[in-house]
Amino acid sequence: MAHGVSRVKKSVKLSDQQFQVVQALNKLGGASAREVQQELNHLGLAHTTIGTVMSRLEKKGVLSSKVQGRERIYRCTVDEGAIRQSMVNSMISTLFKGDSKALMAYLVSEGEFDIDELDELKKLVQHGEDND
């Protein structure tokens, strides 16, 4: 785990846009709102919108910032994987009453996986059981 990055201690719920900002910051290693906007150029968001999102993420404790020259540089304070895990756990709890098998059954029944992907998932499950 990178220096200054912590695991999620409480449930972190981020919008898609917020999570994309976190991913961009992790890719850049730390950046200004303008640099993140350039990284997320495909979203067509204004630099001020990105700045607002980053400010809100800082208030949530997901980012920290410091002023360098004339710009505020943001860094993630929470591990991206831990955020993802928290968000998935929250979704499973909310939509599937805490039953992760129900989520998998739903995804399979909706055709979200082809047969090769199901074989890969089976191998992942078997590998996980072998490591227990």
C-alpha positions as CSV (number, residue, x, y, z in Angstrom):
1,M,0.0,0.0,0.0
2,A,1.3,3.4,-1.0
3,H,2.5,5.8,1.7
4,G,-0.3,8.0,3.0
5,V,-3.0,5.7,1.6
6,S,-5.3,4.0,4.0
7,R,-7.8,1.2,3.9
8,V,-11.5,2.2,4.1
9,K,-12.7,2.1,7.7
10,K,-16.2,3.0,7.0
11,S,-18.5,2.6,4.0
12,V,-17.5,4.9,1.2
13,K,-20.2,5.6,-1.4
14,L,-19.0,7.4,-4.5
15,S,-20.9,8.4,-7.6
16,D,-19.5,7.1,-11.0
17,Q,-18.1,10.6,-11.6
18,Q,-16.3,10.7,-8.2
19,F,-14.9,7.2,-8.7
20,Q,-13.6,8.2,-12.1
21,V,-11.8,11.1,-10.5
22,V,-10.3,8.8,-7.9
23,Q,-9.1,6.5,-10.7
24,A,-7.6,9.4,-12.7
25,L,-5.8,10.7,-9.6
26,N,-4.4,7.2,-8.9
27,K,-3.2,7.0,-12.4
28,L,-1.6,10.4,-12.3
29,G,-0.2,9.9,-8.8
30,G,-1.5,13.3,-7.7
31,A,-2.7,16.2,-9.8
32,S,-4.5,19.5,-10.1
33,A,-8.2,19.8,-11.2
34,R,-7.0,20.8,-14.6
35,E,-4.7,17.8,-15.0
36,V,-7.6,15.5,-13.9
37,Q,-9.9,17.2,-16.4
38,Q,-7.4,16.5,-19.2
39,E,-7.2,12.9,-18.1
40,L,-11.0,12.7,-18.1
41,N,-11.4,14.7,-21.3
42,H,-13.7,12.1,-22.8
43,L,-16.3,13.0,-20.1
44,G,-16.6,16.6,-21.3
45,L,-16.6,18.0,-17.8
46,A,-15.5,21.6,-17.1
47,H,-12.4,22.1,-15.0
48,T,-14.5,23.8,-12.4
49,T,-16.8,20.8,-12.2
50,I,-13.8,18.5,-11.6
51,G,-12.6,21.0,-8.9
52,T,-15.9,20.8,-7.1
53,V,-15.9,17.0,-7.2
54,M,-12.4,16.9,-5.9
55,S,-13.2,19.4,-3.1
56,R,-16.2,17.2,-2.1
57,L,-14.0,14.1,-2.1
58,E,-11.5,15.9,0.2
59,K,-14.4,16.7,2.6
60,K,-15.3,13.0,2.6
61,G,-11.7,12.2,3.5
62,V,-11.0,10.4,0.2
63,L,-8.5,13.0,-1.0
64,S,-6.0,15.4,0.6
65,S,-4.5,18.5,-1.0
66,K,-1.8,21.0,-0.7
67,V,-1.0,24.2,-2.6
68,Q,2.0,24.1,-4.9
69,G,2.7,27.4,-6.6
70,R,-0.7,28.6,-7.9
71,E,-2.4,25.2,-8.0
72,R,-4.0,22.9,-5.5
73,I,-2.6,19.4,-5.9
74,Y,-4.8,16.5,-4.8
75,R,-3.8,12.9,-3.8
76,C,-5.9,9.9,-2.8
77,T,-5.8,9.1,0.9
78,V,-7.8,5.9,0.6
79,D,-6.8,2.8,-1.4
80,E,-8.8,2.5,-4.7
81,G,-9.3,-1.2,-4.1
82,A,-10.7,-0.6,-0.7
83,I,-13.1,2.0,-2.1
84,R,-14.2,-0.5,-4.7
85,Q,-14.7,-3.2,-2.1
86,S,-16.7,-0.8,0.1
87,M,-18.9,0.2,-2.8
88,V,-19.5,-3.4,-3.9
89,N,-20.3,-4.5,-0.3
90,S,-22.8,-1.6,0.0
91,M,-24.4,-2.6,-3.3
92,I,-24.7,-6.2,-2.2
93,S,-26.1,-5.2,1.1
94,T,-28.6,-2.8,-0.4
95,L,-29.8,-4.7,-3.5
96,F,-29.2,-8.4,-2.4
97,K,-29.7,-8.2,1.3
98,G,-26.0,-9.1,1.9
99,D,-26.1,-12.3,-0.2
100,S,-23.2,-12.2,-2.6
101,K,-24.3,-15.5,-4.2
102,A,-27.6,-13.7,-5.1
103,L,-25.6,-11.1,-7.0
104,M,-23.7,-13.8,-8.9
105,A,-26.9,-15.7,-9.7
106,Y,-28.4,-12.4,-10.9
107,L,-25.5,-11.7,-13.2
108,V,-25.5,-15.2,-14.6
109,S,-29.3,-15.2,-15.2
110,E,-29.1,-11.9,-16.9
111,G,-26.5,-13.3,-19.4
112,E,-23.7,-11.0,-18.1
113,F,-21.1,-13.8,-18.5
114,D,-20.4,-16.0,-21.5
115,I,-19.4,-19.7,-21.0
116,D,-15.6,-18.9,-21.1
117,E,-16.0,-16.2,-18.4
118,L,-18.0,-18.6,-16.3
119,D,-15.1,-21.2,-16.6
120,E,-12.7,-18.4,-15.5
121,L,-14.8,-17.6,-12.5
122,K,-15.0,-21.2,-11.6
123,K,-11.2,-21.4,-11.7
124,L,-10.9,-18.3,-9.5
125,V,-13.3,-19.7,-6.9
126,Q,-11.4,-23.1,-6.9
127,H,-8.1,-21.2,-6.6
128,G,-9.5,-19.2,-3.7
129,E,-10.7,-22.4,-1.9
130,D,-7.3,-23.9,-2.4
131,N,-5.7,-21.0,-0.6
132,D,-7.9,-21.2,2.5
